[in-house]
Amino acid sequence: MLLAYCAVAGALGVSLVFAAFLAGFAEVHKMRLLFVEALDAISKMAFAFFIPVYFTIVDHKLDLIRGLSVWMTVAFLAGVV
């Protein structure tokens, strides 16, 4: 079934990585009750490790000196307040 999802996505020109993600999501969603404990463990691991690591990597690549727009920052802050 997963191969069929990816084959259809490939024929439609959708990125195969995105198609594989959606196919996996659809299959797990069908049998969610069987995987409750495993999905809960994966979710906890993602929030505890992978998400902080991702934001740390993004933070190190962030260049606020050259990449910061003062006008966009002021507009954002004005919209927030």
N, C-alpha and C positions, 0 to 999 in steps of 0.2 A: 504494500500500500504506500509506503514511504517513497519507493522508487517511482510509483505512478504519479504521486504529487510532484516530485522533482522533474519527471519527464514532461508533464503538462506545463510546468513553470518554464522549463527550458524552451519548449516549443513557443510559448508566449513571449519569450525574451526577458523574463524576470530573472534577476540575479539568483544563481543556484544556491548561494549561501542563505539568502533570505527565504527561498523556497524550502530549503532543508529545515530552517528554523520553524517555519509555519507548519510544515508536515509533522515535525516532532511535537510541536505544541498541540496540534490537532489530535494526534494519537494519544498523548498523555491525558488530554482533556477528556477523551472518551472513557478512559479507565482510571479516572482520578481517584476513586475510592480505593483502588488497589495500591496506589502510590502515595497515599497521604503522608505516611511517616517519612518516606524518602524525599518527597518534595519539601516537607517541613525542614528536614536536615539540610538540604541544599540551600534553601532560602536563608536559614540561619548562618550557614557558612558564607554565603554571598554577602550578607549584611555585615558580618564580622570581619571578613578578610578581603574579598575581591573588590567591593565597592570602595573602601578606604584606599586600597592600593591604586585603583583607577584614578581617583581624584588626586592622589599624591603625584602620580605620573603627569596628569594634566597640569597640576600646579607648577611642577618643575619646568614645563614647556611654555608656561605663560610668560609673556614679555609685556609687562605693564608700562615700561618706559616708552617703547615704540608703538605698541599696539593699543594704547588707551586713548580713546577719543573723549576730550573734555566735554564737548557739547552733548554727546550721547550720554555721558555720565550724568550731566546736569538734567537732561531731559528725563532720564530714568528716575533720578531722585525726586524730581518735581512730580512725576507720575505716581510715585510711591506715597508721597506725603499728602 
